[in-house]
Amino acid sequence: MFVKSLLALLLASSGMAFAAETRPNIVFFLVDDLGQRDIGCYGSTFYETPNVDRLAKEGARFTDAYAACPVCSPTRAAVQTGRWPQRTGVTDYIGAAMKPELWNRNTKLLPAPYSDRLAHDEVTMAEMLKDAGYATFFAGKWHLGPEGWWPEDQGYDHNLGGVDRGGPYGRGKYFVPYDNPRLPDGPDGEHLPDRLANETAKFIQANKDKPFFAFFSFYSVHTPLQARPDLEKKYEEKRSRLGLEAKWGMEDTRQVRLVQEHPVYSGMVEAMDQAVGKVMAKLDELGLAENTLVIFTSDNGGLSTSEGSPTSNLPLRGGKGWMYEGGIREPLVIRWPAVLKAGSVIGTPVCSPDYFVTAMDVAQGKTPSKVDGVSLLPLLRGTTLPERALYWHYPHYGNQGGAPASAIREGDWKLIEWYEEGKKELFNLRDDLGEQKDLAAAHPEKVAALSAKLASWKDEVGALMPIKNPAYDPAKPSGRAAGAPKGAKKKKKK
């Protein structure tokens, strides 16, 4: 309680910095493809996530937290740098066609070019914290460039598993052998999320006497869909006991899952939760929980329209790859017992670039020349943030059926601009969380105002645009159409 009392005195004056000896440790959990509604404390009644639910009970649950992009690599760049993806150049998942001339799908537009690596001159969260005296550690998925641009080249003292891949594509997939050049194989039967949790706990143990930053970036719950046999069996029995079965709707040309009941995906979610629990147990064991800032979030919405469509994001519309809420609204749980009131629920809209600035604030890190996020520390202290707009720009086609688009959210209003047809949709998220009622025709003045702000932001960040595809043939199948929407066996490396 001494630490908490000292911090309370320091925080009494908003202009007073943290004393060096009280700067918090930071543990960041970034889960891949986890939808907001995949967590018990966000309403899932099928998946079991007691450890994340405990984090929310002991900290704060954010209801309106967003990823910076509906696919992974751009969001990861935003988390690492505190900057909009458009400034870093990483605007699509790395592995997609990088230039318009490489595009071979029959779509109305050619996607914009993007960078396939996070540039070395970008200041990462690890570089900022290392400069502030923190030991730094990375475990899991990186997907921000080829060798030479991996975590150890971007400020992380240790890297366990972070390479160019977007998923666990070794022979054993989520089990040994991993075939990962930055993760030596463990014993037969070892499960990847448990291994990464063990490595994170070892790092915490070794650095318990100084400020540390552990970034646990799950490969879970990304495809390939593969669970521990015991957990898959558990959820098969649970599905049968509850009488659940798959139900489908449509999102444009794609089938979208309407019910959470996929046994394999459920097992993947629970294994992720168990890994979180193992790291939290190490903090408890070492007496570090009180002054450790824990952040838990995801990189994009749940996979509901492609590659087995294993989860449902309802009542949110769409999912990964889409500009609707199901593609960008994320779980965000933050725990910091020394500062944050347990059981808080925070409705302020926040986004991926904010985490860098928050870590910089609490660690007294040096400010890079340009960051776009804002510190969430006032919210953690129980006060407010100035109102602001949030923005998205995805000038690409993902693998999930979505199309090139931009969006802005300001207050309760959200505008989506779709580039294929030049259509604009307007939603009031307070009254219509599921984005079912387009209000653009009824509120032309709001459309005009938000469109102007969105256009100004795109200019400021140097957003690149898709262009017309001269080879598009409307008589041929669309490159946005679904392949086999119920085919859980089909995999795509993203």
Backbone torsions as a table, in degrees:
resi	resn	phi	psi	omega
1	MET	NA	-17.9	178.3
2	PHE	-60.2	-43.5	-179.6
3	VAL	-60.5	-44.2	-178.4
4	LYS	-63.9	-41.0	179.7
5	SER	-65.0	-42.9	179.4
6	LEU	-63.8	-42.2	178.5
7	LEU	-63.8	-37.7	179.4
8	ALA	-60.6	-40.4	177.5
9	LEU	-65.1	-41.3	-179.6
10	LEU	-66.2	-36.2	-176.6
11	LEU	-81.2	-10.3	-178.8
12	ALA	-60.9	-31.1	175.8
13	SER	-109.0	119.9	-176.6
14	SER	-63.3	-20.6	-179.5
15	GLY	-89.5	-0.8	-176.0
16	MET	-93.5	128.2	-178.5
17	ALA	-78.6	164.1	174.2
18	PHE	-70.3	137.7	172.0
19	ALA	-67.5	147.5	-174.3
20	ALA	-55.9	-41.0	-176.0
21	GLU	-73.2	-10.6	-179.5
22	THR	-110.0	2.4	177.9
23	ARG	-58.4	135.9	-174.1
24	PRO	-74.7	150.7	162.5
25	ASN	-68.9	158.5	-179.5
26	ILE	-131.6	125.8	173.3
27	VAL	-120.6	122.8	-176.5
28	PHE	-117.6	119.0	174.5
29	PHE	-102.5	119.3	174.7
30	LEU	-117.8	114.5	-177.9
31	VAL	-98.8	141.0	-175.9
32	ASP	-89.7	125.3	174.8
33	ASP	66.4	20.0	-179.8
34	LEU	-83.5	121.5	177.6
35	GLY	-77.2	155.8	179.7
36	GLN	-58.1	-39.1	-174.6
37	ARG	-86.0	11.4	177.0
38	ASP	-85.8	-0.9	-175.1
39	ILE	-113.3	140.9	-177.7
40	GLY	-55.9	-43.8	-177.1
41	CYS	-71.6	-8.5	173.6
42	TYR	-104.4	7.7	171.1
43	GLY	115.6	-4.6	178.5
44	SER	-67.7	132.2	177.8
45	THR	-109.3	0.3	179.5
46	PHE	-110.1	-47.6	176.9
47	TYR	-73.0	149.9	-178.9
48	GLU	-116.7	118.1	-175.7
49	THR	-134.2	61.6	-174.5
50	PRO	-63.3	-30.7	-177.1
51	ASN	-74.5	-41.8	175.4
52	VAL	-68.2	-37.0	176.7
53	ASP	-61.3	-37.7	177.6
54	ARG	-65.4	-40.5	176.8
55	LEU	-56.7	-44.1	-179.7
56	ALA	-65.3	-39.1	179.7
57	LYS	-65.4	-34.0	-178.1
58	GLU	-93.0	-5.0	-178.3
59	GLY	-138.7	-128.7	-176.9
60	ALA	-129.5	141.0	173.0
61	ARG	-109.7	123.3	179.3
62	PHE	-93.5	127.2	-177.4
63	THR	-86.7	-22.2	-172.6
64	ASP	-127.5	51.2	177.7
65	ALA	-96.0	143.1	-173.9
66	TYR	-129.2	148.5	165.4
67	ALA	-82.4	154.1	-178.7
68	ALA	-76.2	-9.5	-177.8
69	CYS	-158.5	153.4	177.9
70	PRO	-79.9	2.3	170.9
71	VAL	-130.8	172.5	-158.8
72	CYS	-75.4	-58.8	-169.1
73	SER	-55.7	-43.5	179.0
74	PRO	-60.8	-40.8	177.6
75	THR	-62.9	-41.3	-179.6
76	ARG	-63.8	-37.9	175.9
77	ALA	-64.1	-39.7	179.7
78	ALA	-66.4	-40.4	178.0
79	VAL	-62.8	-44.8	-175.4
80	GLN	-69.5	-29.5	-171.7
81	THR	-113.3	-16.4	-174.2
82	GLY	73.2	17.5	-176.2
83	ARG	-122.1	151.5	175.4
84	TRP	-60.0	143.1	-179.2
85	PRO	-53.9	-32.5	-177.2
86	GLN	-62.4	-30.6	178.4
87	ARG	-72.9	-33.0	-179.1
88	THR	-81.7	-19.2	-176.1
89	GLY	87.0	-10.7	178.8
90	VAL	-88.7	92.2	-174.0
91	THR	-114.3	-4.1	174.8
92	ASP	-134.9	166.4	177.0
93	TYR	-64.8	134.9	-175.9
94	ILE	-71.6	123.8	-172.5
95	GLY	126.4	-20.3	173.4
96	ALA	-72.4	163.5	177.3
97	ALA	-56.4	126.1	-171.8
98	MET	-82.4	-26.3	-175.7
99	LYS	-129.7	152.0	-179.9
100	PRO	-54.7	-36.4	-177.0
101	GLU	-70.4	-12.8	177.5
102	LEU	-92.0	-3.4	-175.5
103	TRP	-77.3	131.6	-178.0
104	ASN	-128.8	17.6	176.7
105	ARG	-98.8	148.9	-177.4
106	ASN	-82.9	83.7	-179.2
107	THR	-124.6	158.5	-177.2
108	LYS	-66.3	-28.8	-177.0
109	LEU	-121.4	157.7	168.7
110	LEU	-98.8	127.4	-177.9
111	PRO	-65.9	156.7	178.9
112	ALA	-69.6	156.2	172.7
113	PRO	-69.9	160.3	177.5
114	TYR	-149.5	167.2	178.0
115	SER	-91.6	139.5	-178.5
116	ASP	-97.9	20.4	177.1
117	ARG	-158.8	149.8	174.8
118	LEU	-82.0	114.6	-172.3
119	ALA	-58.2	146.7	179.9
120	HIS	-63.8	-25.9	-178.6
121	ASP	-82.1	-3.1	170.1
122	GLU	-74.2	136.2	176.9
123	VAL	-86.8	116.0	-178.4
124	THR	-87.9	166.0	176.7
125	MET	-58.0	-40.5	-179.7
126	ALA	-66.1	-42.2	179.6
127	GLU	-63.7	-41.2	178.8
128	MET	-64.2	-44.8	-178.1
129	LEU	-73.4	-35.7	176.6
130	LYS	-61.7	-41.3	177.6
131	ASP	-64.0	-27.1	178.8
132	ALA	-86.3	3.2	175.2
133	GLY	101.7	11.2	-178.8
134	TYR	-90.3	142.1	164.5
135	ALA	-75.7	139.0	-172.2
136	THR	-124.3	143.9	-173.3
137	PHE	-147.1	140.0	176.8
138	PHE	-129.8	135.2	174.7
139	ALA	-135.5	131.4	171.6
140	GLY	108.8	-143.0	-171.8
141	LYS	-80.4	131.4	176.9
142	TRP	-106.7	-69.7	173.5
143	HIS	59.0	39.0	178.9
144	LEU	-128.1	29.1	174.1
145	GLY	140.8	168.0	179.5
146	PRO	-77.1	178.3	177.4
147	GLU	-55.8	137.9	-171.0
148	GLY	101.9	-15.7	176.4
149	TRP	-127.0	26.1	-179.0
150	TRP	-85.6	175.7	-174.4
151	PRO	-52.7	-39.8	-179.0
152	GLU	-66.6	-16.6	176.1
153	ASP	-93.7	-1.3	-174.4
154	GLN	-127.0	27.8	171.5
155	GLY	103.7	-1.8	-179.1
156	TYR	-92.5	127.1	179.2
157	ASP	-66.0	-33.8	-177.1
158	HIS	-132.2	143.6	178.1
159	ASN	-137.0	113.4	176.7
160	LEU	-115.4	94.2	172.8
161	GLY	102.3	-5.3	-175.9
162	GLY	-86.1	107.9	180.0
163	VAL	-133.9	-161.1	-176.4
164	ASP	-79.6	-15.8	-172.5
165	ARG	-70.6	149.4	175.9
166	GLY	-92.8	-4.5	-179.8
167	GLY	-159.2	173.5	178.8
168	PRO	-82.8	88.8	-171.5
169	TYR	-105.1	22.7	173.5
170	GLY	-75.4	-178.6	-177.2
171	ARG	-59.0	-39.6	-177.3
172	GLY	-92.1	-3.4	-179.0
173	LYS	58.4	-110.5	-179.0
174	TYR	-82.8	5.3	179.0
175	PHE	-129.7	160.4	174.3
176	VAL	-57.9	138.5	3.0
177	PRO	-84.5	135.6	-177.7
178	TYR	-81.0	-27.3	-175.2
179	ASP	53.1	43.8	-177.8
180	ASN	-115.2	120.6	-175.7
181	PRO	-66.7	-11.0	177.8
182	ARG	-115.2	16.3	177.9
183	LEU	-146.3	94.7	178.2
184	PRO	-59.2	143.7	-179.3
185	ASP	-64.3	142.9	171.9
186	GLY	-95.3	-161.7	-179.2
187	PRO	-68.0	158.5	177.8
188	ASP	-53.3	137.0	178.3
189	GLY	88.2	-6.8	-179.6
190	GLU	-61.8	139.4	-176.3
191	HIS	-104.4	132.1	-171.5
192	LEU	-55.7	-50.5	-178.9
193	PRO	-61.5	-34.6	178.8
194	ASP	-69.2	-39.8	178.5
195	ARG	-61.9	-45.5	-179.5
196	LEU	-65.4	-34.9	175.8
197	ALA	-65.1	-41.6	178.6
198	ASN	-62.8	-41.8	180.0
199	GLU	-65.7	-38.8	178.1
200	THR	-65.3	-42.4	178.7
201	ALA	-63.4	-37.7	177.9
202	LYS	-63.3	-41.7	178.3
203	PHE	-62.2	-44.0	178.9
204	ILE	-61.0	-43.7	178.6
205	GLN	-59.3	-43.9	-176.0
206	ALA	-71.9	-19.7	-174.9
207	ASN	-121.3	24.6	-173.9
208	LYS	-65.8	-17.9	-175.6
209	ASP	-99.9	9.5	177.6
210	LYS	-147.0	163.5	-179.7
211	PRO	-63.1	134.6	179.8
212	PHE	-133.4	155.9	177.3
213	PHE	-129.6	114.0	178.8
214	ALA	-114.0	119.4	179.4
215	PHE	-107.5	104.5	-179.5
216	PHE	-99.6	101.5	-175.0
217	SER	-105.6	97.5	-175.1
218	PHE	-61.9	140.8	160.6
219	TYR	-74.3	-33.2	175.4
220	SER	-63.7	148.0	3.2
221	VAL	-108.1	35.1	179.1
222	HIS	-65.6	155.6	170.3
223	THR	-61.2	155.3	7.4
224	PRO	-71.9	142.9	-179.8
225	LEU	-74.4	110.3	-175.4
226	GLN	-155.9	124.4	-178.4
227	ALA	-122.2	163.4	169.6
228	ARG	-60.6	137.2	-178.0
229	PRO	-55.4	-37.7	-178.2
230	ASP	-66.6	-37.5	-179.6
231	LEU	-75.1	-37.4	176.4
232	GLU	-60.4	-43.8	178.9
233	LYS	-63.2	-41.3	179.3
234	LYS	-55.6	-45.9	-175.5
235	TYR	-81.2	-23.9	170.6
236	GLU	-63.0	-43.4	179.3
237	GLU	-68.3	-38.1	179.0
238	LYS	-65.8	-43.1	178.1
239	ARG	-60.1	-43.9	179.6
240	SER	-65.0	-42.3	-178.8
241	ARG	-63.2	-35.9	-178.7
242	LEU	-88.1	-6.4	179.4
243	GLY	68.9	31.6	-178.2
244	LEU	-87.8	150.8	173.5
245	GLU	-148.0	160.2	-178.0
246	ALA	-64.2	137.5	173.9
247	LYS	-131.9	145.1	-171.8
248	TRP	-129.7	144.5	169.3
249	GLY	-122.6	-165.6	179.5
250	MET	-127.6	138.7	169.9
251	GLU	-124.9	99.2	-173.4
252	ASP	58.3	-119.4	-178.1
253	THR	-89.9	0.7	-173.2
254	ARG	-108.6	139.8	167.5
255	GLN	-73.3	142.0	-179.7
256	VAL	-126.9	133.7	-178.2
257	ARG	-71.6	138.2	-176.5
258	LEU	-109.7	-10.8	-175.9
259	VAL	-133.4	135.7	173.7
260	GLN	-83.4	109.2	-178.8
261	GLU	-157.9	7.6	-175.7
262	HIS	-74.0	112.4	-173.9
263	PRO	-62.6	-39.1	-178.4
264	VAL	-67.5	-47.9	179.5
265	TYR	-62.0	-39.7	178.9
266	SER	-59.4	-42.3	177.3
267	GLY	-64.9	-35.0	177.1
268	MET	-65.9	-40.3	178.5
269	VAL	-64.5	-43.9	-178.8
270	GLU	-67.1	-38.8	177.8
271	ALA	-63.3	-37.9	174.0
272	MET	-59.4	-46.9	-179.0
273	ASP	-62.2	-40.0	178.6
274	GLN	-63.5	-36.6	177.7
275	ALA	-65.3	-41.5	174.6
276	VAL	-58.3	-44.6	-179.6
277	GLY	-60.9	-37.3	-179.8
278	LYS	-65.5	-41.0	178.2
279	VAL	-67.5	-41.6	178.7
280	MET	-63.4	-36.3	178.5
281	ALA	-63.8	-35.6	178.2
282	LYS	-66.4	-40.2	175.7
283	LEU	-61.1	-42.1	178.5
284	ASP	-63.4	-45.9	-177.6
285	GLU	-58.4	-38.1	-176.5
286	LEU	-91.2	0.9	-179.9
287	GLY	69.9	29.5	-175.3
288	LEU	-104.0	-5.5	-172.3
289	ALA	-62.9	-35.8	-173.6
290	GLU	-57.3	-44.6	-175.9
291	ASN	-116.3	41.7	172.1
292	THR	-118.2	122.2	175.4
293	LEU	-81.7	117.1	180.0
294	VAL	-110.9	127.4	177.3
295	ILE	-120.7	129.2	179.4
296	PHE	-127.3	121.5	179.7
297	THR	-156.0	-170.6	-178.2
298	SER	-132.1	171.4	-176.2
299	ASP	-101.1	-15.1	175.4
300	ASN	-171.2	179.0	-175.9
301	GLY	-73.7	171.7	-178.7
302	GLY	-67.7	149.2	-176.6
303	LEU	-80.2	101.0	-173.3
304	SER	-120.4	-6.5	-174.5
305	THR	-129.7	15.0	-175.4
306	SER	-163.8	163.1	171.0
307	GLU	51.1	46.4	-177.9
308	GLY	94.3	-13.3	177.9
309	SER	40.7	61.1	-166.5
310	PRO	-75.8	-14.5	-177.0
311	THR	-132.8	165.6	173.2
312	SER	-115.0	138.3	178.9
313	ASN	-102.7	2.7	-177.9
314	LEU	-52.5	142.2	9.6
315	PRO	-83.0	5.1	178.2
316	LEU	-74.9	144.7	-177.7
317	ARG	-86.8	143.5	175.4
318	GLY	71.0	-157.1	-178.5
319	GLY	-173.0	-158.0	-179.4
320	LYS	-46.6	134.9	178.8
321	GLY	90.2	-7.9	-177.5
322	TRP	-111.6	151.1	179.7
323	MET	-85.1	-3.3	174.2
324	TYR	-72.1	169.1	-173.4
325	GLU	-57.3	-33.6	179.3
326	GLY	-64.0	-18.7	179.7
327	GLY	-93.9	-19.1	-173.5
328	ILE	-129.1	-19.4	-179.9
329	ARG	-82.9	129.9	-168.7
330	GLU	-122.1	158.3	165.1
331	PRO	-69.6	141.3	170.9
332	LEU	-143.7	115.5	176.7
333	VAL	-122.5	129.5	178.0
334	ILE	-125.4	132.3	176.1
335	ARG	-127.6	133.1	175.4
336	TRP	-157.3	82.9	-171.3
337	PRO	-55.8	-29.8	-178.5
338	ALA	-66.4	-20.4	-174.2
339	VAL	-127.8	-40.6	-167.1
340	LEU	-94.5	131.8	179.1
341	LYS	-69.4	129.2	-178.9
342	ALA	-63.6	142.8	176.5
343	GLY	78.2	15.0	-179.9
344	SER	-70.4	145.8	171.6
345	VAL	-124.2	121.3	-172.0
346	ILE	-118.3	122.5	-176.2
347	GLY	-100.2	3.1	179.6
348	THR	-67.6	129.5	176.0
349	PRO	-65.0	129.5	178.5
350	VAL	-134.6	167.1	-173.9
351	CYS	-148.4	168.2	-172.6
352	SER	-50.2	-43.1	-179.4
353	PRO	-62.3	-16.9	-177.2
354	ASP	-68.8	-24.2	-174.4
355	TYR	-70.5	-38.3	176.2
356	PHE	-59.5	-47.9	-175.6
357	VAL	-68.0	-35.2	176.4
358	THR	-63.3	-47.7	177.9
359	ALA	-61.5	-39.9	178.1
360	MET	-62.1	-39.8	-178.6
361	ASP	-65.5	-50.7	-174.6
362	VAL	-74.2	-22.9	-178.3
363	ALA	-98.1	-0.8	-176.7
364	GLN	60.2	37.2	178.8
365	GLY	-75.7	161.2	179.2
366	LYS	-77.5	140.8	-178.1
367	THR	-80.5	123.0	173.2
368	PRO	-63.8	170.9	-175.0
369	SER	-62.5	-32.1	-178.9
370	LYS	-147.8	119.5	170.3
371	VAL	-128.0	151.6	-177.6
372	ASP	-106.5	-20.4	-179.8
373	GLY	-77.2	173.2	173.7
374	VAL	-125.6	153.6	178.6
375	SER	-70.6	135.6	176.5
376	LEU	-89.4	3.1	-177.7
377	LEU	-57.0	-40.8	176.3
378	PRO	-57.6	-38.8	177.8
379	LEU	-65.8	-39.1	179.1
380	LEU	-67.2	-27.2	177.6
381	ARG	-82.6	-8.2	178.2
382	GLY	98.2	10.1	177.5
383	THR	-106.1	-156.1	-172.9
384	THR	-125.8	168.5	172.6
385	LEU	-110.2	150.9	172.5
386	PRO	-60.6	145.9	178.7
387	GLU	-65.3	144.9	179.3
388	ARG	-154.4	164.1	174.2
389	ALA	-94.0	151.6	171.5
390	LEU	-113.2	150.3	-172.0
391	TYR	-134.0	153.1	174.2
392	TRP	-140.8	147.1	175.7
393	HIS	-149.0	115.4	-179.2
394	TYR	-129.5	89.1	-174.6
395	PRO	-85.9	41.4	-172.5
396	HIS	-138.8	170.6	168.8
397	TYR	-108.6	120.4	174.2
398	GLY	-80.1	-166.4	178.1
399	ASN	-98.2	9.0	-172.0
400	GLN	-113.0	6.0	175.8
401	GLY	105.3	-14.9	179.1
402	GLY	-69.9	166.7	-177.7
403	ALA	-126.5	164.7	179.4
404	PRO	-55.7	132.9	-175.4
405	ALA	-162.1	162.5	169.3
406	SER	-127.6	163.2	179.6
407	ALA	-153.4	156.5	173.9
408	ILE	-138.4	138.6	169.3
409	ARG	-119.9	127.6	175.4
410	GLU	-136.8	117.6	-174.3
411	GLY	62.8	-132.0	179.2
412	ASP	-86.2	-6.6	-172.7
413	TRP	-95.1	139.8	176.6
414	LYS	-133.9	127.9	177.6
415	LEU	-113.6	132.0	173.8
416	ILE	-116.4	129.4	176.6
417	GLU	-110.7	114.1	-178.9
418	TRP	-96.2	128.9	-170.6
419	TYR	-86.6	-21.3	179.6
420	GLU	-60.7	-46.0	-176.2
421	GLU	-112.4	-4.1	-176.0
422	GLY	72.5	19.4	-178.1
423	LYS	-81.5	143.6	174.8
424	LYS	-120.9	131.8	177.4
425	GLU	-114.8	141.6	-179.8
426	LEU	-126.1	129.0	-179.5
427	PHE	-130.1	147.4	170.1
428	ASN	-103.0	105.1	-172.4
429	LEU	-70.2	-23.1	177.2
430	ARG	-66.8	-42.1	-177.1
431	ASP	-92.9	-18.5	-170.4
432	ASP	-145.4	70.7	-177.9
433	LEU	-61.2	-30.9	-178.7
434	GLY	-82.8	3.6	175.9
435	GLU	51.4	52.1	-179.6
436	GLN	-100.0	-17.8	-175.3
437	LYS	-119.1	104.4	179.0
438	ASP	-76.9	119.3	-175.7
439	LEU	-103.0	13.3	-175.1
440	ALA	-59.4	-43.0	-178.0
441	ALA	-68.3	-31.0	-177.6
442	ALA	-81.9	-19.5	-176.2
443	HIS	-133.6	64.6	-178.8
444	PRO	-61.6	-30.4	179.9
445	GLU	-67.7	-36.7	177.3
446	LYS	-70.0	-39.9	176.2
447	VAL	-59.4	-45.1	-178.5
448	ALA	-64.0	-43.3	-177.5
449	ALA	-67.1	-45.4	-180.0
450	LEU	-69.2	-37.0	177.7
451	SER	-61.6	-39.6	179.9
452	ALA	-65.7	-42.2	178.9
453	LYS	-66.4	-39.9	179.6
454	LEU	-65.0	-42.8	179.0
455	ALA	-63.2	-40.8	179.0
456	SER	-63.8	-42.3	178.6
457	TRP	-63.9	-42.9	179.3
458	LYS	-60.3	-39.6	176.6
459	ASP	-63.6	-43.7	-177.2
460	GLU	-62.2	-42.4	-175.0
461	VAL	-90.0	-0.1	179.3
462	GLY	70.3	39.4	-177.8
463	ALA	-64.7	131.2	176.5
464	LEU	-89.8	150.4	-172.4
465	MET	-114.8	149.6	170.0
466	PRO	-70.6	161.3	179.0
467	ILE	-127.7	164.2	-179.8
468	LYS	-62.6	139.2	179.8
469	ASN	-93.1	106.7	-177.4
470	PRO	-66.9	-18.3	-178.7
471	ALA	-93.0	0.9	-177.5
472	TYR	-63.7	132.6	179.5
473	ASP	-122.8	105.5	-178.0
474	PRO	-64.2	-15.1	179.0
475	ALA	-80.4	-14.5	179.7
476	LYS	-96.4	160.6	178.0
477	PRO	-57.6	140.8	-179.4
478	SER	-70.5	143.2	175.1
479	GLY	-71.3	-4.0	175.7
480	ARG	-96.2	-8.5	-173.9
481	ALA	-69.5	156.4	179.5
482	ALA	-74.8	149.2	172.1
483	GLY	-85.8	-87.1	177.4
484	ALA	-124.4	89.6	-169.5
485	PRO	-61.5	-22.5	179.6
486	LYS	-101.9	7.6	-173.8
487	GLY	-84.7	90.1	-177.1
488	ALA	-68.6	-11.5	-177.6
489	LYS	-84.5	-20.7	-174.9
490	LYS	-75.8	133.5	-178.9
491	LYS	-123.8	148.0	171.9
492	LYS	-132.8	133.3	178.7
493	LYS	-81.9	118.5	-176.5
494	LYS	-132.2	NA	NA
